[in-house]
Amino acid sequence: DLDGLLIEAVRLLEQGKGENIGFLKGLKYILIDEFQDINLHQARLVGLLEKTGLSVFAIGDPDQAIYGFRGAGVEHFLDFQRDYPQAEVIRLKNNFRSGKEIVLASQAVIANNKTRLENAVSTPERSAEIRLVRCASEESEAEFIIREIEKAMGGFGHLSIGEGIEAARFSDFAVLFRTNRQAACLEESFRRSSIPFHVAGPVGRNFWE
């Protein structure tokens, strides 16, 4: 499998048999995306390839290291300058994706990470105020979302008639969730409402109600 190929490549290079790895011929550069997600074997492979004379270009964000469950270790990112002391480090400090309030809120959470590199990010754009809502259960959370959408649409459900906030369209709303289990509860609440919805992403179903 792919992991076996990785281990075999590391073994050949450690034994000085790089000539048996055909794809190395003619290569000059190693380009690595999402460097914060590499695991031990991948980090070893990069180091061994660099020693054959290849130049390394890696891009990543240690604050986005989320694949520890499959062996990735942010320490490889944090040790990059130690492992490649000749490397030039370029920090991207401007965020063009998110508004100021979102950036500040995420930085406040990320600051609690025990292992990280300081990376101050700024953005010229402002965004809407962030609301933090605590719900007693997944069911109550889903019902809260339904009520908020109904109110923003001007109130057309039994929970929110006459509570319009501002004119809106169904296409103005997106509900993000982390797990398929959360999606099931949200789907059930949307089914009971009058709101048309579409489930997209790796949940296995794409449909309109």
N, CA, C and O of each residue as an XYZ file, in Angstrom:
836
protein
N       0.850     -1.191      0.000
C       0.000      0.000      0.000
C       0.887      1.243      0.000
O       2.113      1.141     -0.026
N       0.257      2.408      0.029
C       1.027      3.645     -0.061
C       1.971      3.834      1.120
O       3.096      4.304      0.954
N       1.505      3.462      2.321
C       2.373      3.581      3.494
C       3.581      2.659      3.364
O       4.691      3.021      3.756
N       3.362      1.469      2.814
C       4.469      0.535      2.607
C       5.487      1.077      1.630
O       6.691      0.900      1.816
N       5.005      1.745      0.577
C       5.922      2.350     -0.388
C       6.762      3.441      0.271
O       7.948      3.584     -0.024
N       6.148      4.197      1.153
C       6.857      5.260      1.864
C       7.971      4.667      2.725
O       9.107      5.142      2.699
N       7.636      3.631      3.483
C       8.620      2.991      4.355
C       9.756      2.388      3.534
O      10.921      2.467      3.923
N       9.411      1.786      2.396
C      10.430      1.173      1.543
C      11.367      2.224      0.958
O      12.573      1.998      0.865
N      10.814      3.379      0.561
C      11.650      4.456      0.033
C      12.625      4.952      1.097
O      13.796      5.195      0.802
N      12.148      5.104      2.334
C      13.024      5.528      3.433
C      14.126      4.495      3.653
O      15.284      4.860      3.854
N      13.778      3.219      3.616
C      14.766      2.149      3.837
C      15.857      2.183      2.769
O      17.041      2.070      3.083
N      15.454      2.340      1.506
C      16.429      2.354      0.413
C      17.384      3.544      0.538
O      18.591      3.402      0.343
N      16.841      4.701      0.861
C      17.679      5.889      0.990
C      18.615      5.779      2.184
O      19.775      6.184      2.101
N      18.126      5.237      3.290
C      18.986      5.076      4.472
C      20.112      4.089      4.207
O      21.184      4.188      4.804
N      19.875      3.149      3.322
C      20.903      2.158      2.980
C      21.785      2.629      1.828
O      22.624      1.871      1.341
N      21.602      3.865      1.392
C      22.421      4.392      0.314
C      22.078      3.829     -1.043
O      22.931      3.789     -1.930
N      20.840      3.392     -1.224
C      20.420      2.786     -2.490
C      19.441      3.690     -3.232
O      18.489      3.214     -3.849
N      19.685      4.991     -3.165
C      18.792      5.933     -3.811
C      18.713      5.746     -5.312
O      17.731      6.147     -5.937
N      19.745      5.136     -5.902
C      19.715      4.927     -7.345
C      18.616      3.958     -7.762
O      18.236      3.890     -8.931
N      18.106      3.201     -6.773
C      17.021      2.261     -7.073
C      15.649      2.943     -7.090
O      14.648      2.315     -7.435
N      15.602      4.225     -6.718
C      14.352      4.977     -6.731
C      14.340      5.814     -8.001
O      14.890      6.915     -8.032
N      13.719      5.297     -9.034
C      13.809      5.880    -10.358
C      13.320      7.305    -10.473
O      13.857      8.076    -11.268
N      12.303      7.679     -9.692
C      11.725      9.010     -9.867
C      12.671     10.122     -9.438
O      12.408     11.287     -9.735
N      13.772      9.798     -8.745
C      14.695     10.825     -8.289
C      15.531     11.399     -9.431
O      16.048     12.511     -9.323
N      15.664     10.660    -10.505
C      16.525     11.097    -11.606
C      15.966     12.364    -12.258
O      14.819     12.394    -12.704
N      16.787     13.395    -12.305
C      16.395     14.635    -12.948
C      15.639     15.605    -12.067
O      15.348     16.723    -12.492
N      15.314     15.204    -10.852
C      14.590     16.109     -9.963
C      15.527     17.114     -9.306
O      16.686     16.813     -9.020
N      14.998     18.323     -9.071
C      15.781     19.373     -8.412
C      15.104     19.892     -7.142
O      15.772     20.380     -6.230
N      13.782     19.783     -7.090
C      13.055     20.420     -5.999
C      12.038     19.467     -5.373
O      11.495     18.585     -6.039
N      11.796     19.669     -4.070
C      10.716     19.002     -3.351
C       9.752     20.096     -2.904
O      10.132     20.982     -2.138
N       8.524     20.041     -3.369
C       7.511     21.011     -2.982
C       6.499     20.312     -2.088
O       5.899     19.316     -2.492
N       6.304     20.821     -0.879
C       5.443     20.172      0.107
C       4.369     21.140      0.576
O       4.669     22.225      1.074
N       3.120     20.737      0.413
C       2.001     21.533      0.917
C       1.501     20.912      2.224
O       1.688     19.718      2.457
N       0.867     21.723      3.074
C       0.340     21.267      4.367
C       1.433     20.559      5.174
O       1.232     19.449      5.666
N       2.566     21.201      5.300
C       3.724     20.586      5.951
C       3.450     20.233      7.409
O       4.106     19.356      7.971
N       2.484     20.913      8.023
C       2.185     20.637      9.435
C       1.577     19.250      9.628
O       1.483     18.774     10.760
N       1.165     18.598      8.548
C       0.477     17.313      8.661
C       1.350     16.113      8.313
O       0.834     15.001      8.200
N       2.665     16.306      8.139
C       3.503     15.162      7.802
C       3.775     14.325      9.051
O       3.826     14.847     10.165
N       3.948     13.026      8.847
C       4.251     12.128      9.964
C       5.742     11.828     10.010
O       6.513     12.396      9.236
N       6.152     10.948     10.902
C       7.573     10.676     11.116
C       8.239     10.149      9.853
O       9.309     10.629      9.476
N       7.624      9.168      9.190
C       8.233      8.587      7.998
C       8.330      9.608      6.869
O       9.320      9.636      6.138
N       7.316     10.437      6.727
C       7.361     11.466      5.694
C       8.455     12.487      5.979
O       9.153     12.925      5.065
N       8.605     12.869      7.258
C       9.661     13.808      7.626
C      11.037     13.205      7.363
O      11.940     13.892      6.886
N      11.192     11.924      7.672
C      12.467     11.248      7.401
C      12.747     11.196      5.907
O      13.885     11.393      5.480
N      11.721     10.935      5.114
C      11.892     10.873      3.663
C      12.321     12.225      3.113
O      13.214     12.294      2.269
N      11.695     13.297      3.580
C      12.071     14.635      3.119
C      13.535     14.922      3.456
O      14.285     15.425      2.620
N      13.932     14.598      4.686
C      15.313     14.835      5.087
C      16.304     14.048      4.243
O      17.355     14.570      3.869
N      15.978     12.803      3.943
C      16.863     11.962      3.131
C      16.938     12.462      1.688
O      18.006     12.440      1.078
N      15.807     12.912      1.142
C      15.802     13.444     -0.211
C      16.610     14.737     -0.286
O      17.315     14.977     -1.267
N      16.507     15.561      0.742
C      17.263     16.813      0.765
C      18.758     16.532      0.755
O      19.531     17.284      0.161
N      19.165     15.455      1.409
C      20.588     15.109      1.453
C      21.122     14.622      0.111
O      22.334     14.599     -0.103
N      20.220     14.230     -0.797
C      20.665     13.817     -2.136
C      20.931     15.022     -3.029
O      21.367     14.866     -4.170
N      20.664     16.251     -2.504
C      20.934     17.457     -3.273
C      19.699     18.197     -3.735
O      19.802     19.210     -4.427
N      18.524     17.699     -3.357
C      17.298     18.375     -3.752
C      17.029     19.574     -2.844
O      17.369     19.556     -1.661
N      16.420     20.611     -3.406
C      16.018     21.779     -2.626
C      14.601     21.564     -2.105
O      13.752     20.991     -2.787
N      14.366     22.039     -0.879
C      13.075     21.828     -0.224
C      12.308     23.138     -0.135
O      12.839     24.150      0.323
N      11.037     23.110     -0.582
C      10.123     24.231     -0.398
C       8.894     23.678      0.305
O       8.208     22.808     -0.232
N       8.614     24.177      1.498
C       7.478     23.669      2.282
C       6.606     24.828      2.723
O       7.103     25.892      3.093
N       5.312     24.612      2.680
C       4.376     25.636      3.135
C       3.359     24.989      4.070
O       2.908     23.870      3.825
N       3.004     25.684      5.127
C       2.057     25.116      6.072
C       1.754     26.085      7.196
O       2.274     27.200      7.238
N       0.910     25.642      8.096
C       0.493     26.459      9.237
C       0.391     25.548     10.451
O      -0.518     24.720     10.513
N       1.301     25.675     11.423
C       1.267     24.786     12.592
C      -0.015     24.909     13.398
O      -0.366     23.989     14.136
N      -0.720     26.023     13.273
C      -1.987     26.182     13.988
C      -3.107     25.358     13.360
O      -4.191     25.247     13.932
N      -2.850     24.781     12.185
C      -3.858     23.960     11.528
C      -3.496     22.475     11.559
O      -4.019     21.695     10.763
N      -2.620     22.084     12.458
C      -2.220     20.677     12.561
C      -3.343     19.885     13.228
O      -3.563     20.006     14.433
N      -4.052     19.075     12.442
C      -5.220     18.361     12.969
C      -5.157     16.865     12.713
O      -6.121     16.153     12.991
N      -4.029     16.371     12.182
C      -3.972     14.957     11.815
C      -3.079     14.129     12.743
O      -2.443     13.169     12.310
N      -3.040     14.510     14.017
C      -2.270     13.739     14.986
C      -2.769     12.313     15.114
O      -1.995     11.409     15.429
N      -4.067     12.100     14.870
C      -4.649     10.763     15.011
C      -4.104      9.785     13.986
O      -4.232      8.573     14.166
N      -3.491     10.289     12.904
C      -2.931      9.380     11.912
C      -1.414      9.478     11.840
O      -0.800      9.144     10.826
N      -0.819      9.946     12.943
C       0.629      9.925     13.062
C       1.335     11.211     12.730
O       2.558     11.282     12.858
N       0.610     12.244     12.303
C       1.255     13.512     11.992
C       1.714     14.188     13.281
O       1.099     14.016     14.333
N       2.786     14.947     13.193
C       3.306     15.627     14.371
C       3.736     17.043     14.040
O       4.596     17.244     13.182
N       3.156     18.020     14.701
C       3.479     19.415     14.422
C       4.939     19.723     14.760
O       5.485     20.731     14.311
N       5.567     18.850     15.556
C       6.973     19.100     15.910
C       7.868     19.125     14.676
O       8.893     19.807     14.676
N       7.502     18.396     13.628
C       8.306     18.418     12.399
C       8.291     19.806     11.774
O       9.294     20.253     11.216
N       7.165     20.478     11.867
C       7.060     21.847     11.379
C       7.874     22.783     12.273
O       8.621     23.633     11.786
N       7.719     22.617     13.570
C       8.408     23.494     14.517
C       9.919     23.338     14.434
O      10.655     24.278     14.736
N      10.391     22.163     14.027
C      11.830     21.897     13.942
C      12.399     22.170     12.554
O      13.558     21.849     12.292
N      11.606     22.755     11.662
C      12.046     22.931     10.278
C      13.329     23.747     10.193
O      14.252     23.371      9.471
N      13.399     24.855     10.916
C      14.592     25.700     10.855
C      15.811     25.006     11.451
O      16.938     25.254     11.024
N      15.591     24.139     12.434
C      16.711     23.379     12.994
C      17.207     22.341     11.998
O      18.412     22.147     11.843
N      16.270     21.672     11.322
C      16.646     20.630     10.379
C      17.218     21.192      9.083
O      18.043     20.554      8.430
N      16.766     22.401      8.716
C      17.248     23.035      7.483
C      17.686     24.463      7.806
O      17.005     25.419      7.436
N      18.814     24.609      8.492
C      19.244     25.932      8.980
C      19.490     26.943      7.863
O      19.463     28.150      8.106
N      19.729     26.465      6.645
C      19.984     27.380      5.535
C      18.702     27.895      4.901
O      18.753     28.729      3.997
N      17.567     27.415      5.355
C      16.298     27.775      4.727
C      15.896     29.212      5.053
O      16.168     29.712      6.145
N      15.259     29.856      4.110
C      14.672     31.173      4.323
C      13.226     30.985      4.755
O      12.478     30.234      4.128
N      12.833     31.663      5.817
C      11.475     31.548      6.338
C      10.688     32.807      5.966
O      11.104     33.924      6.270
N       9.556     32.609      5.309
C       8.692     33.717      4.906
C       7.357     33.556      5.616
O       6.699     32.529      5.449
N       6.950     34.520      6.385
C       5.693     34.463      7.127
C       4.620     35.276      6.405
O       4.846     36.422      6.018
N       3.472     34.674      6.235
C       2.344     35.365      5.614
C       1.477     35.940      6.728
O       0.843     35.192      7.471
N       1.448     37.237      6.843
C       0.817     37.881      7.994
C      -0.523     38.538      7.674
O      -1.194     39.042      8.575
N      -0.915     38.538      6.414
C      -2.192     39.157      6.040
C      -3.213     38.087      5.700
O      -2.958     37.205      4.879
N      -4.361     38.173      6.334
C      -5.448     37.231      6.091
C      -6.486     37.909      5.197
O      -7.056     38.939      5.559
N      -6.723     37.318      4.027
C      -7.686     37.898      3.097
C      -8.955     37.066      3.013
O      -9.823     37.347      2.187
N      -9.078     36.047      3.854
C     -10.237     35.168      3.825
C     -11.297     35.551      4.847
O     -12.493     35.409      4.591
N     -10.860     36.036      5.999
C     -11.787     36.235      7.108
C     -11.754     37.677      7.599
O     -10.761     38.386      7.432
N     -12.852     38.093      8.203
C     -12.932     39.420      8.774
C     -12.184     39.519     10.090
O     -11.777     38.510     10.665
N     -12.008     40.737     10.556
C     -11.205     41.006     11.744
C     -11.730     40.280     12.969
O     -10.950     39.710     13.731
N     -13.043     40.293     13.169
C     -13.609     39.663     14.359
C     -13.338     38.157     14.377
O     -13.054     37.587     15.430
N     -13.427     37.515     13.205
C     -13.169     36.081     13.118
C     -11.701     35.788     13.395
O     -11.380     34.831     14.099
N     -10.816     36.599     12.849
C      -9.378     36.399     13.063
C      -9.026     36.556     14.534
O      -8.296     35.732     15.084
N      -9.534     37.601     15.180
C      -9.233     37.832     16.593
C      -9.774     36.703     17.472
O      -9.104     36.261     18.405
N     -10.982     36.243     17.172
C     -11.574     35.167     17.956
C     -10.776     33.878     17.804
O     -10.528     33.185     18.791
N     -10.371     33.547     16.578
C      -9.602     32.321     16.365
C      -8.232     32.413     17.020
O      -7.736     31.421     17.554
N      -7.618     33.580     16.986
C      -6.317     33.748     17.634
C      -6.428     33.566     19.145
O      -5.522     33.022     19.775
N      -7.535     34.020     19.724
C      -7.733     33.868     21.166
C      -7.829     32.397     21.553
O      -7.360     32.001     22.620
N      -8.439     31.586     20.683
C      -8.538     30.153     20.952
C      -7.197     29.466     20.720
O      -6.743     28.682     21.554
N      -6.563     29.763     19.582
C      -5.299     29.128     19.213
C      -4.200     29.437     20.227
O      -3.292     28.629     20.422
N      -4.275     30.591     20.867
C      -3.236     30.983     21.828
C      -3.114     29.985     22.978
O      -2.102     29.969     23.678
N      -4.139     29.151     23.176
C      -4.097     28.160     24.252
C      -3.317     26.899     23.875
O      -3.061     26.056     24.734
N      -2.941     26.762     22.609
C      -2.143     25.600     22.199
C      -0.794     25.626     22.911
O      -0.129     26.661     22.954
N      -0.400     24.502     23.459
C       0.862     24.441     24.196
C       2.070     24.470     23.275
O       3.116     25.010     23.635
N       1.929     23.889     22.083
C       3.042     23.814     21.144
C       2.674     24.556     19.872
O       1.828     24.101     19.102
N       3.308     25.692     19.656
C       3.011     26.468     18.458
C       4.077     27.529     18.249
O       4.882     27.808     19.138
N       4.066     28.112     17.064
C       4.919     29.245     16.756
C       4.055     30.502     16.771
O       2.936     30.499     16.257
N       4.569     31.558     17.352
C       3.828     32.808     17.343
C       3.722     33.310     15.904
O       4.718     33.378     15.183
N       2.527     33.652     15.508
C       2.317     34.099     14.133
C       1.165     35.102     14.116
O       0.010     34.735     13.900
N       1.490     36.350     14.343
C       0.466     37.395     14.377
C      -0.079     37.618     12.976
O       0.676     37.867     12.036
N      -1.392     37.525     12.845
C      -2.057     37.695     11.557
C      -3.027     38.855     11.658
O      -3.726     39.002     12.661
N      -3.071     39.673     10.631
C      -3.994     40.802     10.627
C      -4.817     40.779      9.347
O      -4.463     40.117      8.371
N      -5.910     41.506      9.372
C      -6.767     41.625      8.194
C      -7.378     43.010      8.164
O      -7.754     43.545      9.207
N      -7.483     43.596      6.982
C      -8.064     44.941      6.900
C      -9.585     44.932      6.909
O     -10.218     45.974      7.078
N     -10.166     43.757      6.727
C     -11.619     43.679      6.596
C     -12.293     43.443      7.946
O     -11.769     42.730      8.802
N     -13.460     44.052      8.119
C     -14.259     43.802      9.305
C     -15.372     42.827      8.949
O     -15.760     42.703      7.787
N     -15.875     42.142      9.956
C     -16.957     41.186      9.733
C     -18.027     41.397     10.797
O     -17.877     42.228     11.693
N     -19.087     40.645     10.684
C     -20.158     40.770     11.663
C     -19.693     40.277     13.032
O     -18.768     39.472     13.140
N     -20.343     40.771     14.053
C     -20.023     40.356     15.411
C     -20.278     38.864     15.585
O     -21.253     38.326     15.060
N     -19.404     38.207     16.317
C     -19.534     36.771     16.564
C     -20.383     36.547     17.813
O     -20.146     37.168     18.849
N     -21.360     35.670     17.711
C     -22.202     35.312     18.861
C     -21.833     33.914     19.324
O     -21.697     32.999     18.513
N     -21.676     33.754     20.613
C     -21.439     32.445     21.201
C     -22.710     32.018     21.920
O     -23.154     32.683     22.856
N     -23.294     30.909     21.482
C     -24.554     30.432     22.043
C     -24.338     29.047     22.640
O     -23.821     28.156     21.965
N     -24.724     28.859     23.882
C     -24.617     27.561     24.546
C     -25.975     26.866     24.515
O     -26.981     27.439     24.933
N     -26.000     25.647     24.026
C     -27.240     24.884     23.932
C     -27.122     23.627     24.792
O     -26.035     23.076     24.964
N     -28.248     23.190     25.323
C     -28.241     22.062     26.261
C     -27.966     20.732     25.575
O     -27.467     19.803     26.211
N     -28.284     20.625     24.282
C     -28.130     19.357     23.573
C     -27.992     19.620     22.087
O     -28.168     20.749     21.628
N     -27.676     18.570     21.334
C     -27.600     18.709     19.887
C     -28.966     19.059     19.309
O     -29.063     19.809     18.338
N     -30.016     18.511     19.909
C     -31.372     18.798     19.439
C     -31.725     20.267     19.626
O     -32.266     20.904     18.722
N     -31.414     20.804     20.813
C     -31.724     22.212     21.065
C     -30.860     23.125     20.202
O     -31.293     24.209     19.810
N     -29.653     22.690     19.910
C     -28.784     23.453     19.017
C     -29.399     23.520     17.613
O     -29.444     24.586     16.999
N     -29.867     22.385     17.117
C     -30.482     22.344     15.794
C     -31.732     23.218     15.748
O     -31.947     23.933     14.769
N     -32.558     23.171     16.792
C     -33.764     23.992     16.833
C     -33.427     25.475     16.875
O     -34.134     26.294     16.289
N     -32.353     25.818     17.566
C     -31.905     27.215     17.601
C     -31.537     27.689     16.205
O     -31.889     28.801     15.814
N     -30.830     26.852     15.450
C     -30.440     27.216     14.087
C     -31.668     27.440     13.215
O     -31.732     28.399     12.446
N     -32.642     26.542     13.345
C     -33.877     26.686     12.569
C     -34.556     28.012     12.894
O     -34.966     28.736     11.987
N     -34.677     28.332     14.170
C     -35.352     29.577     14.579
C     -34.630     30.804     14.034
O     -35.271     31.763     13.605
N     -33.276     30.779     14.050
C     -32.507     31.920     13.567
C     -32.737     32.137     12.072
O     -32.874     33.273     11.619
N     -32.779     31.055     11.317
C     -33.016     31.182      9.875
C     -34.426     31.691      9.619
O     -34.629     32.560      8.771
N     -35.393     31.158     10.342
C     -36.784     31.592     10.163
C     -36.947     33.069     10.481
O     -37.642     33.790      9.766
N     -36.306     33.518     11.553
C     -36.414     34.930     11.923
C     -35.780     35.829     10.862
O     -36.322     36.879     10.520
N     -34.625     35.403     10.346
C     -33.943     36.202      9.331
C     -34.740     36.260      8.033
O     -34.626     37.220      7.271
N     -35.544     35.233      7.784
C     -36.376     35.190      6.579
C     -37.681     35.969      6.758
O     -38.471     36.082      5.820
N     -37.903     36.495      7.939
C     -39.114     37.260      8.182
C     -40.151     36.498      8.974
O     -41.229     37.022      9.252
N     -39.835     35.247      9.347
C     -40.742     34.467     10.163
C     -41.822     33.785      9.368
O     -42.823     34.406      9.010
N     -41.626     32.483      9.080
C     -42.667     31.749      8.363
C     -42.969     30.412      9.017
O     -43.806     29.647      8.538
N     -42.277     30.139     10.120
C     -42.532     28.904     10.851
C     -43.293     29.195     12.123
O     -43.405     30.348     12.540
N     -43.818     28.149     12.741
C     -44.619     28.350     13.952
C     -43.798     28.881     15.113
O     -44.357     29.368     16.096
N     -42.468     28.794     15.011
C     -41.613     29.256     16.103
C     -41.244     30.726     15.985
O     -40.778     31.328     16.952
N     -41.449     31.311     14.804
C     -40.877     32.642     14.627
C     -41.703     33.587     13.767
O     -41.155     34.572     13.272
N     -42.971     33.343     13.568
C     -43.791     34.226     12.743
C     -43.801     35.629     13.346
O     -44.050     35.804     14.539
N     -43.529     36.619     12.506
C     -43.566     38.008     12.968
C     -42.292     38.464     13.641
O     -42.267     39.559     14.203
N     -41.210     37.659     13.611
C     -39.964     38.038     14.278
C     -38.875     38.355     13.267
O     -37.701     38.103     13.539
N     -39.224     38.892     12.124
C     -38.247     39.132     11.076
C     -37.132     40.059     11.520
O     -37.386     41.075     12.167
N     -35.892     39.713     11.175
C     -34.722     40.531     11.471
C     -34.390     41.393     10.260
O     -34.246     42.609     10.378
N     -34.270     40.766      9.107
C     -33.998     41.480      7.875
C     -34.337     40.552      6.715
O     -34.384     39.332      6.872
N     -34.571     41.143      5.562
C     -34.914     40.339      4.396
C     -33.715     39.466      4.020
O     -32.582     39.946      3.983
N     -33.964     38.201      3.744
C     -32.898     37.277      3.386
C     -33.441     36.223      2.442
O     -34.653     36.077      2.289
N     -32.536     35.488      1.809
C     -32.891     34.395      0.927
C     -32.341     33.098      1.496
O     -31.409     33.111      2.300
N     -32.922     31.974      1.075
C     -32.436     30.688      1.567
C     -30.953     30.493      1.229
O     -30.206     29.894      2.002
N     -30.542     31.000      0.078
C     -29.149     30.818     -0.355
C     -28.160     31.645      0.459
O     -26.950     31.520      0.269
N     -28.660     32.492      1.366
C     -27.772     33.298      2.207
C     -27.239     32.514      3.405
O     -26.370     33.008      4.124
N     -27.744     31.305      3.630
C     -27.412     30.578      4.852
C     -26.613     29.314      4.565
O     -26.869     28.600      3.595
N     -25.646     29.059      5.425
C     -24.881     27.804      5.392
C     -24.660     27.362      6.828
O     -24.299     28.176      7.678
N     -24.868     26.105      7.105
C     -24.647     25.545      8.437
C     -23.453     24.600      8.352
O     -23.488     23.607      7.626
N     -22.413     24.912      9.090
C     -21.205     24.089      9.087
C     -21.216     23.147     10.281
O     -21.626     23.536     11.375
N     -20.773     21.917     10.082
C     -20.708     20.954     11.181
C     -19.456     20.106     11.031
O     -18.914     19.969      9.934
N     -19.004     19.538     12.139
C     -17.723     18.832     12.152
C     -17.862     17.338     11.877
O     -16.957     16.740     11.295
N     -18.974     16.719     12.280
C     -19.104     15.270     12.165
C     -20.412     14.882     11.495
O     -21.373     15.651     11.506
N     -20.448     13.679     10.907
C     -21.674     13.170     10.295
C     -22.783     13.002     11.325
O     -23.961     13.163     11.005
N     -22.411     12.682     12.552
C     -23.413     12.506     13.610
C     -24.168     13.810     13.863
O     -25.379     13.803     14.085
N     -23.448     14.917     13.826
C     -24.108     16.208     13.979
C     -25.022     16.492     12.793
O     -26.081     17.101     12.950
N     -24.611     16.051     11.611
C     -25.413     16.295     10.412
C     -26.769     15.617     10.515
O     -27.774     16.185     10.089
N     -26.815     14.422     11.070
C     -28.074     13.682     11.173
C     -29.098     14.446     11.999
O     -30.272     14.501     11.632
N     -28.670     15.032     13.106
C     -29.581     15.787     13.962
C     -30.072     17.048     13.250
O     -31.248     17.401     13.347
N     -29.181     17.717     12.544
C     -29.565     18.914     11.803
C     -30.546     18.572     10.689
O     -31.522     19.290     10.467
N     -30.281     17.476      9.995
C     -31.181     17.060      8.918
C     -32.596     16.841      9.446
O     -33.573     17.276      8.835
N     -32.691     16.169     10.575
C     -34.003     15.867     11.136
C     -34.760     17.151     11.470
O     -35.963     17.245     11.229
N     -34.061     18.132     12.021
C     -34.714     19.399     12.362
C     -35.137     20.155     11.106
O     -36.209     20.761     11.077
N     -34.304     20.124     10.072
C     -34.674     20.796      8.829
C     -35.859     20.110      8.170
O     -36.699     20.774      7.563
N     -35.937     18.783      8.282
C     -37.067     18.053      7.710
C     -38.389     18.489      8.348
O     -39.416     18.582      7.675
N     -38.345     18.752      9.647
C     -39.563     19.140     10.354
C     -39.947     20.595     10.115
O     -41.070     21.006     10.406
N     -39.000     21.374      9.580
C     -39.261     22.791      9.332
C     -39.793     22.995      7.914
O     -40.000     22.042      7.163
N     -40.005     24.258      7.574
C     -40.443     24.598      6.218
C     -39.286     25.094      5.373
O     -39.499     25.695      4.321
N     -38.063     24.848      5.821
C     -36.881     25.378      5.149
C     -36.330     24.358      4.153
O     -36.012     23.237      4.550
N     -36.208     24.713      2.876
C     -35.560     23.808      1.921
C     -34.068     23.751      2.222
O     -33.460     24.775      2.534
N     -33.477     22.577      2.133
C     -32.064     22.463      2.476
C     -31.367     21.470      1.562
O     -31.999     20.629      0.923
N     -30.057     21.590      1.518
C     -29.217     20.739      0.684
C     -28.014     20.316      1.523
O     -27.321     21.168      2.078
N     -27.762     19.030      1.620
C     -26.616     18.517      2.373
C     -25.469     18.282      1.401
O     -25.619     17.543      0.428
N     -24.346     18.894      1.655
C     -23.193     18.762      0.767
C     -21.973     18.350      1.569
O     -21.920     18.575      2.778
N     -21.002     17.755      0.914
C     -19.782     17.363      1.600
C     -19.691     15.873      1.769
O     -20.458     15.131      1.155
N     -18.755     15.410      2.603
C     -18.475     13.964      2.739
C     -19.435     13.225      3.647
O     -19.020     12.328      4.380
N     -20.717     13.584      3.615
C     -21.679     12.883      4.472
C     -22.375     11.763      3.709
O     -23.178     11.028      4.285
N     -22.076     11.626      2.423
C     -22.596     10.503      1.668
C     -23.902     10.768      0.958
O     -24.365      9.917      0.199
N     -24.525     11.941      1.181
C     -25.801     12.231      0.538
C     -25.817     13.675      0.069
O     -25.384     14.570      0.794
N     -26.308     13.904     -1.122
C     -26.496     15.239     -1.644
C     -27.919     15.316     -2.175
O     -28.239     14.652     -3.161
N     -28.770     16.098     -1.554
C     -30.155     16.129     -1.976
C     -30.836     17.414     -1.542
O     -30.344     18.147     -0.684
N     -31.978     17.666     -2.157
C     -32.828     18.781     -1.768
C     -34.052     18.247     -1.059
O     -34.570     17.185     -1.406
N     -34.511     18.982     -0.072
C     -35.802     18.679      0.574
C     -36.730     19.858      0.306
O     -37.880     19.850      0.744
